[in-house]
Amino acid sequence: MSVISVALPFSTQPHFESILRQFIDSPLVEKIFVIHSGQYSGRHDKCEGFLSHTLTAGTTLNTILKRITSDYFLFITQSQEIQLGQAALERFVGIAQQTSSGMCYSDFFEIKKGVRTERPVIDCQFGSVRDNFEFGALLFFSMAAVRAALKKCGDLAAVDVAGLYDLRLKVSVDHSLFHVQEYLYTKVESDLRLTGEKLFDYVDPRNQAAQKEMEAVVTQHLKHVNVYLAPNFKSIPASEDTFPVEASVVIPVRDREHTIADAVLSALQQKFDQAFNVIVVDNHSSDGTTRIMEDLAARHPAVKHIIPTRHDLGIGGCWNEAVFSVHCGRYAVQLDSDDIYSGPDTLRKIVDVFRSGQYAMVIGSYKLVNMKLEELPPGIIDHREWTPDNGRNNALRINGLGAPRAFNTSLLRTVRLPNVSYGEDYAVALQLSREYQIGRIFEPLYLCRRWEGNTDAALSIERANRYDVYKDKIRTIEMMARQRLNHQGE
C-alpha cells in the first residue's frame, strides 16, 4: 500500500538516478516530487517535476503539500548521494504510527573523504527553535499533523528559503518531532569544514536576507506558543552595592600562556574617565599562565589576580568569582584570554551606552582575525539581526549575541552565570533580556583571534552534540519562563 510522498532536489550528478530509483522501486512510495530549476525532464509514472528557484521556498512547499494525498511526506534536504538503510522507509512509517509524532528524523551514517562514520543527531526539545538544528537529510512528516498545523497556524509564509523551517515549527506546536536513534540511511557529506570554520555562517552578511526570513518565522512561532515578548522593558532597579571602581575587565583563564599577556595589556591600555581594573580569574593553570599573571599583577596595581579555592569551576563559575569579589566594579566587561580589544576606547564606548539608558547589558561587535591580526572571513561580526523591538525574541533562534559582553554588576549578581564553559553568557543574556533592555554597539570593539588552540576550533561530533543539547536546554528553560511570565500577565 502506497503511503508516502517524497520531495527531493534534482541533481545533475550521476548519483541522482540511484537516489531516485530507491523511491521508485519502493511499494510504499506513491508520488515523487523532483524539485528543479529547469533541468529535470524525467518521465516515470511516480515522478513529477516541480519547478522552483529554491528548494525550501514557502510557496513551493505550500503547493506540494496541497497536492499530497498520501499519509506521510518525506522531504530530502540535500542533493548529495543518499543510500537508504535496510527497510528504512518501513521503519519510519512504523515509528510514525506508533508515536503519533508530527515528524520523525534519525541518526545516519556519513561518508567524508571516502570514510564512513556514525553521525548521531540529538533530541528536539521545546527550545530547539534555532534554524540550524541538525535533523539530517530525511524529514518524515505525518500529513495529518501537517494539515492540522496549517489549519491552526496558517499556510507557510511566502519566504524564499525559510519554508521548511516554518513547516517544522508549525508542526511542533501540537506534535512531537521524534528522534529515531537508529542509523536509517547513509549520506555523503560535501561540507568538510571543521566546526570552528562553520561557527559564523549565520552572521555572514551574505546570508542577511535569509536571516530576516528566519526571524519572521520564529517570531510567529513564539506567538503561537505564547513565548513572544512585546517590547516593554523594566527600568534598572536602584542598587545599594558599593564599588571600588567604575568598571572591571573580567578575564577567566586556564592554560593560555601564549595569549594571556596580550589580553591583559590590551585591557590596561584603555583610556577611561574613571578608575577601572582588570580581574583575571586563573582557574588553576598548569602551564606558565600563573607565573605570567603574578608578574603582571606585581607590575600593575590595577591587575587583580584571583586563583579560586574551588577546583570545579567552568568559565561561568570563574565569572561569578570575579563578579562577587570585592574588586568588581559597577560594570563588568568581558575579555577572553585569547582575544584583545581593538583599541583604547572600547571600555569607554561600552560604559557610555550604560550611562545613556536603562540597560542591563551591553554587547559590542568584533572582528575575526588570526594571530597576526589579519582579518579572517566573514570579517566583522556585528549581529545586526538584533533590533530593539524584537532582539530578545530573535535571540532564541541564534547561537550567540556577540562580543564583547558587559553587565550591570548589581543585576548580574542577582542571576549568576551557570557554572559551565559553554553557553554561560548566552544563558544569562537570555535571562536578563526577558525583563530588561540590552544595549548594542555595531562597530567592532574587539578582535577575536582564531587559532588552533580555540576550544571550539575542531569539536568531535559527541562534544558538538553535547554543546547543542545544552544550548537547546537553555532555550527550553527560557521559553518556559517566558510562557510563565505571559500567563501571569493574562
C-alpha positions in Angstrom: 0.0 0.0 0.0 1.5 3.4 -1.0 1.5 5.7 1.9 4.5 8.1 1.3 5.0 11.1 -1.0 8.6 12.2 -1.5 10.1 15.6 -2.4 13.8 15.8 -3.3 16.1 18.2 -5.1 17.2 17.4 -8.6 20.9 16.9 -9.2 22.9 16.6 -12.5 25.3 14.3 -10.7 25.3 10.6 -11.6 24.2 9.5 -8.1 20.8 11.2 -8.6 19.4 8.3 -10.6 20.3 5.8 -7.9 18.7 8.0 -5.2 15.5 8.3 -7.3 15.4 4.6 -8.1 15.3 3.7 -4.4 12.0 5.6 -4.1 10.6 4.5 -7.5 11.1 0.8 -6.5 9.5 1.1 -3.1 5.9 0.0 -2.9 5.4 2.4 0.0 6.1 5.5 -2.2 3.1 6.9 -4.1 4.5 10.1 -5.5 7.9 11.7 -6.0 8.2 15.5 -6.5 11.5 16.3 -8.1 12.2 20.0 -7.3 14.4 21.6 -10.0 15.1 24.9 -11.7 14.6 23.8 -15.3 16.9 20.8 -15.8 14.7 17.8 -14.9 12.8 16.0 -17.7 12.1 12.6 -16.3 9.1 10.6 -17.3 8.5 7.9 -14.7 4.9 7.5 -13.6 5.6 8.1 -10.0 7.7 11.2 -10.7 6.6 14.8 -11.2 8.9 17.6 -11.9 8.3 20.7 -9.8 9.8 24.0 -11.0 11.1 26.2 -8.2 14.1 28.5 -7.8 14.5 27.5 -4.1 14.2 24.0 -2.5 12.6 25.3 0.7 10.5 28.2 -0.6 7.3 28.6 1.3 5.2 28.8 -1.8 6.8 25.7 -3.2 6.1 23.7 -0.1 2.5 25.0 0.2 1.7 23.8 -3.3 3.3 20.4 -2.9 1.6 19.8 0.5 -1.8 20.7 -1.0 -1.2 18.0 -3.8 -0.3 15.2 -1.5 -2.9 12.5 -0.9 -0.7 10.0 1.0 -0.4 9.6 4.8 3.3 10.7 5.0 5.6 13.1 3.4 9.3 12.5 3.2 11.4 15.6 2.5 15.0 15.2 1.3 17.0 18.2 2.3 20.2 17.7 0.2 21.2 16.8 -3.3 24.2 14.8 -2.2 24.2 11.0 -2.5 21.9 9.2 -0.1 21.5 5.5 0.4 18.5 4.2 2.4 19.2 1.6 5.0 17.5 -1.8 5.3 13.7 -1.3 5.5 14.3 2.4 6.4 11.0 3.6 4.9 9.1 0.8 6.7 10.8 1.8 9.9 9.9 5.5 9.5 6.3 4.5 8.9 6.1 2.2 11.8 7.5 4.6 14.3 5.4 7.5 13.0 2.3 5.4 13.5 3.3 4.1 17.0 4.3 7.5 18.3 1.7 9.7 16.5 4.6 12.2 16.0 4.4 15.1 13.7 7.8 14.4 12.2 10.4 11.7 12.6 14.1 12.0 11.9 17.0 9.6 12.5 20.7 9.2 13.0 22.6 8.4 9.9 26.0 7.2 8.6 28.1 9.9 7.0 30.8 9.5 4.3 33.5 12.1 4.3 36.5 11.7 2.0 35.6 8.1 1.5 35.4 7.3 5.2 32.1 6.1 6.6 31.3 7.1 10.2 28.3 7.2 12.5 26.6 10.6 12.7 24.2 10.7 15.7 21.9 13.6 16.0 20.1 14.9 19.1 16.6 15.0 20.5 14.4 18.0 19.6 13.3 19.9 22.6 10.7 22.7 23.2 13.6 25.1 23.0 15.1 23.7 19.8 13.9 26.6 17.7 17.3 27.6 16.2 17.1 27.4 12.4 20.3 25.3 12.1 19.1 22.3 14.1 20.6 19.2 12.6 17.8 16.9 11.6 19.8 15.2 8.9 18.8 14.8 5.3 15.5 12.9 5.7 12.5 14.6 7.4 9.5 12.3 7.6 6.2 14.2 8.3 2.8 12.9 9.2 0.4 14.6 6.7 -2.4 14.5 9.3 -0.1 16.6 11.6 0.9 18.9 8.8 -2.8 19.6 7.8 -3.7 20.2 11.4 -0.8 22.5 11.9 -1.5 24.6 8.8 -5.2 24.8 9.7 -4.3 26.1 13.1 -1.3 28.3 12.3 -2.0 29.2 8.6 -0.2 28.4 5.4 3.6 28.5 5.3 5.0 32.1 4.9 5.8 33.3 1.4 9.6 33.1 2.0 12.4 32.1 -0.3 14.4 29.8 2.0 12.6 29.6 5.4 9.6 27.5 4.3 10.9 24.2 5.7 11.8 25.9 9.0 8.3 27.3 9.1 6.8 23.9 8.5 8.6 22.1 11.2 8.0 24.8 13.8 4.2 24.9 13.0 4.0 21.1 13.2 5.9 21.2 16.5 3.2 23.4 18.2 1.0 20.4 18.9 3.1 17.4 17.8 6.4 15.9 18.8 9.4 15.8 16.5 10.6 12.3 17.2 14.3 11.3 17.1 14.8 7.7 15.9 18.1 6.7 17.4 18.9 4.3 14.6 21.1 4.8 11.6 18.4 4.6 8.9 20.5 5.9 5.9 23.9 6.9 4.7 24.7 10.3 3.2 27.8 11.7 1.5 28.8 15.0 3.2 30.0 17.8 1.0 30.7 20.4 3.7 34.1 19.2 5.0 34.9 22.3 7.2 35.8 21.9 10.8 33.3 23.1 13.5 35.3 26.3 14.1 35.0 27.2 10.4 31.2 26.8 10.4 30.6 28.9 13.5 29.9 32.2 11.8 27.8 31.1 8.8 24.7 32.5 10.4 26.1 36.0 10.8 27.8 36.2 7.4 26.4 39.4 5.7 25.7 37.4 2.6 23.0 35.5 4.5 21.2 38.6 5.7 18.1 38.2 3.6 17.7 34.6 4.8 18.2 35.7 8.4 15.4 38.1 8.2 13.1 35.4 6.9 14.1 33.1 9.7 13.4 35.9 12.2 9.9 36.5 10.9 9.2 32.7 11.0 10.4 32.2 14.6 8.7 35.3 15.8 5.4 34.0 14.6 6.1 30.6 16.2 6.9 32.2 19.6 3.5 33.9 19.3 1.8 30.5 18.6 3.4 29.0 21.8 2.9 32.1 24.0 6.6 32.8 24.4 6.8 36.1 22.4 7.6 39.2 24.4 6.4 42.6 23.3 9.0 45.4 23.5 8.1 46.5 27.1 11.0 46.7 29.5 11.6 47.3 33.2 13.8 50.1 34.5 17.1 49.1 36.1 16.4 48.8 39.9 18.4 51.0 42.3 21.3 49.2 43.9 22.8 49.6 47.4 26.1 48.0 46.3 29.3 50.0 46.6 32.1 49.5 44.1 35.8 50.2 44.3 36.0 51.2 40.6 33.6 52.1 37.8 34.4 49.2 35.6 36.2 45.9 35.7 37.5 43.9 32.7 36.9 40.2 33.6 39.2 37.6 32.1 38.8 33.9 33.0 41.8 31.9 32.0 43.3 28.5 32.1 46.5 27.4 30.3 46.8 30.4 27.9 50.5 31.3 28.4 50.8 32.4 24.8 47.9 34.8 24.8 47.1 36.0 28.3 49.6 38.8 28.4 48.3 40.3 25.2 44.8 40.2 26.6 45.7 41.8 29.9 47.8 44.6 28.3 45.0 45.3 25.9 42.7 45.9 28.8 45.3 48.0 30.7 45.7 50.3 27.7 42.1 51.5 27.9 41.6 55.3 28.2 38.7 55.8 30.6 37.4 58.7 32.6 37.2 56.9 35.9 39.1 54.2 37.8 39.0 50.7 36.4 40.7 47.4 37.0 41.4 44.0 35.3 40.2 40.9 37.2 41.9 37.8 35.9 40.5 34.6 37.4 43.2 32.0 36.9 41.5 28.6 37.0 44.5 26.6 38.3 46.6 26.8 35.1 49.2 24.1 34.7 51.4 25.9 32.1 53.2 29.3 32.5 50.0 31.3 32.8 50.1 31.7 36.6 53.7 32.9 36.6 52.9 35.4 33.8 49.9 36.7 35.8 51.9 37.0 39.0 54.4 39.2 37.2 51.7 41.4 35.6 49.9 41.8 38.9 53.2 42.8 40.6 53.9 45.5 38.0 50.3 46.8 37.5 48.2 47.6 40.6 45.1 47.6 38.5 45.5 43.9 37.8 43.7 41.7 40.3 44.9 38.1 40.0 42.5 35.6 41.6 43.1 31.9 42.0 39.8 30.3 43.2 39.8 27.9 46.1 37.4 25.7 44.2 38.6 23.2 41.6 35.2 22.6 40.0 34.7 25.9 38.1 33.9 26.4 34.5 34.1 29.7 32.7 30.7 30.8 34.2 31.9 29.9 37.7 35.1 31.9 37.2 32.9 34.9 36.1 30.9 34.5 39.4 34.2 34.6 41.3 35.1 37.9 39.7 31.6 39.5 39.9 31.2 38.6 43.6 34.7 39.7 44.5 35.5 42.9 46.4 37.4 44.1 43.3 34.5 44.2 40.9 33.3 47.5 39.5 29.9 48.8 38.7 30.2 47.3 35.2 31.8 44.0 34.4 33.2 43.8 30.8 34.2 40.6 29.1 37.5 39.8 27.5 38.5 36.2 26.6 42.1 35.2 27.3 42.6 34.5 23.6 41.5 37.9 22.4 42.3 41.7 22.6 40.3 44.9 22.4 40.5 46.6 19.1 41.6 50.0 20.5 42.0 52.0 23.8 38.4 53.3 23.6 36.5 50.0 23.9 35.8 50.4 27.6 34.7 54.0 27.3 32.3 53.2 24.5 30.7 50.4 26.4 30.2 52.4 29.6 28.8 55.3 27.6 26.0 53.1 26.4 25.2 52.0 30.0 25.1 55.6 31.1 22.8 56.6 28.2 19.8 54.4 29.1 18.3 51.7 31.1 20.5 48.7 30.1 21.1 45.5 32.0 23.8 44.5 29.5 25.7 46.0 26.6 27.0 43.9 23.7 29.5 45.2 21.1 30.8 43.8 17.8 34.0 42.1 16.9 36.3 41.3 14.0 37.6 37.8 13.3 41.4 37.8 12.9 44.3 35.3 13.0 47.1 35.5 15.5 48.9 38.1 13.2 45.7 40.2 13.5 44.9 39.7 9.8 41.2 39.7 9.1 39.5 36.4 8.5 36.2 35.9 6.7 33.5 36.8 7.3 35.3 39.7 9.0 33.2 41.9 11.2 30.5 40.1 13.3 28.1 42.7 14.4 24.9 40.7 14.9 22.7 43.3 13.1 19.8 40.8 13.4 19.4 42.4 16.9 16.7 45.1 16.9 15.5 47.0 20.0 11.9 45.8 19.4 12.5 42.1 18.6 16.0 41.3 19.6 15.1 39.3 22.7 12.7 37.1 20.7 15.1 36.6 17.8 17.9 35.7 20.3 16.2 32.4 20.8 16.8 31.5 17.2 20.6 32.1 17.0 23.6 30.6 18.9 25.1 33.8 20.4 24.7 37.5 20.8 28.2 38.8 20.1 31.1 40.3 22.0 32.4 42.0 24.0 29.6 41.5 26.5 29.3 43.7 29.5 26.9 43.6 32.5 25.4 45.8 35.2 27.2 44.1 38.1 24.4 44.5 40.6 21.9 42.8 38.3 24.4 40.1 37.3 24.8 39.3 41.0 21.1 38.6 41.2 21.1 35.9 38.4 24.6 34.5 38.4 26.1 32.7 35.4 25.7 28.9 35.2 28.9 27.1 36.2 29.7 25.8 32.7 32.3 26.5 30.0 29.9 26.8 27.0 26.8 28.9 26.7 27.1 30.5 30.1 27.0 34.0 28.6 24.1 33.1 26.3 22.1 31.8 29.2 22.5 34.9 31.3 21.8 37.2 28.3 18.5 35.5 27.6 17.5 35.7 31.2 18.4 39.4 31.5 16.7 40.3 28.3 13.4 38.7 29.5 12.8 41.8 31.5 15.5 44.4 30.7 16.9 46.1 27.6 20.1 45.1 26.1 22.2 47.9 24.6 24.1 47.2 21.3 27.2 48.7 19.6 27.5 47.8 16.0 31.1 48.9 15.4 33.9 46.5 16.1 35.4 46.9 19.6 37.1 43.6 19.9 39.5 41.3 18.0 38.5 37.6 18.2 41.7 35.8 17.5 41.1 32.4 15.8 43.8 29.8 16.2 44.1 26.0 16.6 44.0 26.4 20.4 40.4 27.8 20.5 38.2 25.5 22.4 35.7 25.4 19.6 38.2 25.0 16.7 37.6 21.3 15.9 34.9 19.7 18.0 34.1 16.0 17.9 30.5 15.1 17.0 30.0 13.9 20.6 31.1 17.2 22.1 29.3 19.3 19.4 26.1 17.4 20.2 26.6 17.9 23.9 27.0 21.6 23.4 23.9 21.8 21.2 21.8 19.9 23.7 22.9 22.3 26.4 22.1 25.4 24.4 18.7 24.0 23.4 18.1 23.2 27.1 18.9 26.9 27.9 16.4 27.9 25.3 13.8 25.5 26.7 14.2 26.9 30.2 14.0 30.5 28.9 10.9 29.8 26.8 9.2 28.1 29.7 10.0 31.1 31.9 8.6 33.5 29.2 5.5 31.4 28.9 5.0 31.7 32.7 5.6 35.4 32.5 3.0 35.8 29.8 0.5 33.6 31.7 0.9 35.8 34.7 0.1 38.9 32.7 -3.1 37.5 31.2 
